[in-house]
Amino acid sequence: MTYPPEISRVTRSKAQAMIAYDRLSRWYDWLSASSEQPLTELGLKKLNVGIGETALEIGFGTGPALLAMASAVGDSGGVVGIDISRGMFKVASERIAHANLSQRVTLEQGDAVALPFASDSFDAIFISFTLELFDTPEISIVLSECRRVLKPGGRIGVVAMARDEQENIPQRIYEWFHQRLPAYVDCRPIYVQSTISQSGFQIQSIARKMMWGLPVEICLAQKTATEGKK
Ligand SMILES: C[S@@+](CC[C@H](N)C(=O)[O-])C[C@H]1O[C@@H](n2cnc3c(N)ncnc32)[C@H](O)[C@@H]1O
């Protein structure tokens, strides 16, 4: 066995992910209200998107963070989101339209392993409960895509289930479901801080919370201000 232990693989296909999240889209707000949402809000607070900024969300789900960021950037800023699920796209679009913020938000339906955006375009990127549902080789690809599309000095906020080197009982139970129901329990705990720093970001802060007895880390990191400049 390697040390630290390797994170579990994600074995479901992208087509299965689309089907599962399409089905979940109508219930997701209800399911996440008392578990994920308060931690997502903490992540947004740390990212602290401000007036005039351009922000990207990867895996926007039903869109609560898109909405918060669209309010924060004002008329001079903009928010872009990408999500693989058509169902989530529909629910989030309706939410943004209902809040009269469609002018500030552009949504894409697609796979975030290849971001369809120009390099150096965003001031901030937010990823909440989504990085841990990419398969192991894809996590570093997604993070390097994030680094590419962030402006020098841009920041990334990640909220994700965190793996401890020593597994606890809730983590074992969760992993048991992840192995047996890969199409539905597709995410699994990852080494949040080390994965982000190994992808070339400078860690600014890390906070740790618990959800269902599992650790969740809220990480703020930065692309160096001089990256890409000679
Ligand atoms: C667990 S949900 C989290 C949603 C939202 N960020 C939140 O915190 O409420 C994960 C989201 O990632 C999306 N997703 C899954 N795989 C993706 C991929 N390869 N590219 C982009 N989005 C993906 C799903 O459709 C879903 O909306």
The ligand as an SDF file (V2000), in Angstrom:
LIG
                    3D

 27 29  0  0  0  0  0  0  0  0999 V2000
  -22.3840   17.6620   -5.9860 C   0  0  0  0  0  0  0  0  0  0  0  0
  -22.9780   18.7930   -7.1710 S   0  0  0  0  0  0  0  0  0  0  0  0
  -22.5120   20.3580   -6.4700 C   0  0  0  0  0  0  0  0  0  0  0  0
  -23.3000   21.5010   -7.0370 C   0  0  0  0  0  0  0  0  0  0  0  0
  -22.9440   22.9010   -6.4800 C   0  0  0  0  0  0  0  0  0  0  0  0
  -21.5690   23.2470   -6.7130 N   0  0  0  0  0  0  0  0  0  0  0  0
  -23.2580   23.0030   -5.0170 C   0  0  0  0  0  0  0  0  0  0  0  0
  -22.3360   23.0700   -4.1940 O   0  0  0  0  0  0  0  0  0  0  0  0
  -24.4710   23.0350   -4.6880 O   0  0  0  0  0  0  0  0  0  0  0  0
  -21.8130   18.5710   -8.4640 C   0  0  0  0  0  0  0  0  0  0  0  0
  -22.1310   19.3200   -9.7440 C   0  0  0  0  0  0  0  0  0  0  0  0
  -21.0580   19.1090  -10.6630 O   0  0  0  0  0  0  0  0  0  0  0  0
  -21.5860   18.8200  -11.9560 C   0  0  0  0  0  0  0  0  0  0  0  0
  -20.5820   18.0240  -12.7000 N   0  0  0  0  0  0  0  0  0  0  0  0
  -20.3180   16.7090  -12.5610 C   0  0  0  0  0  0  0  0  0  0  0  0
  -19.3380   16.3310  -13.4060 N   0  0  0  0  0  0  0  0  0  0  0  0
  -18.9760   17.4440  -14.0950 C   0  0  0  0  0  0  0  0  0  0  0  0
  -18.0300   17.6960  -15.1290 C   0  0  0  0  0  0  0  0  0  0  0  0
  -17.2520   16.7160  -15.6090 N   0  0  0  0  0  0  0  0  0  0  0  0
  -17.9270   18.9510  -15.6120 N   0  0  0  0  0  0  0  0  0  0  0  0
  -18.7410   19.9500  -15.1340 C   0  0  0  0  0  0  0  0  0  0  0  0
  -19.6600   19.7640  -14.1640 N   0  0  0  0  0  0  0  0  0  0  0  0
  -19.7700   18.5290  -13.6410 C   0  0  0  0  0  0  0  0  0  0  0  0
  -22.8800   18.0880  -11.6620 C   0  0  0  0  0  0  0  0  0  0  0  0
  -23.7810   18.1290  -12.7460 O   0  0  0  0  0  0  0  0  0  0  0  0
  -23.3970   18.8380  -10.4350 C   0  0  0  0  0  0  0  0  0  0  0  0
  -24.1890   19.9360  -10.7900 O   0  0  0  0  0  0  0  0  0  0  0  0
  1  2  1  0
  2  3  1  0
  2 10  1  0
  3  4  1  0
  4  5  1  0
  5  6  1  0
  5  7  1  0
  7  8  2  0
  7  9  1  0
 10 11  1  0
 11 12  1  0
 11 26  1  0
 12 13  1  0
 13 14  1  0
 13 24  1  0
 14 15  1  0
 14 23  1  0
 15 16  2  0
 16 17  1  0
 17 18  1  0
 17 23  2  0
 18 19  1  0
 18 20  2  0
 20 21  1  0
 21 22  2  0
 22 23  1  0
 24 25  1  0
 24 26  1  0
 26 27  1  0
M  CHG  2   2   1   9  -1
M  END
$$$$
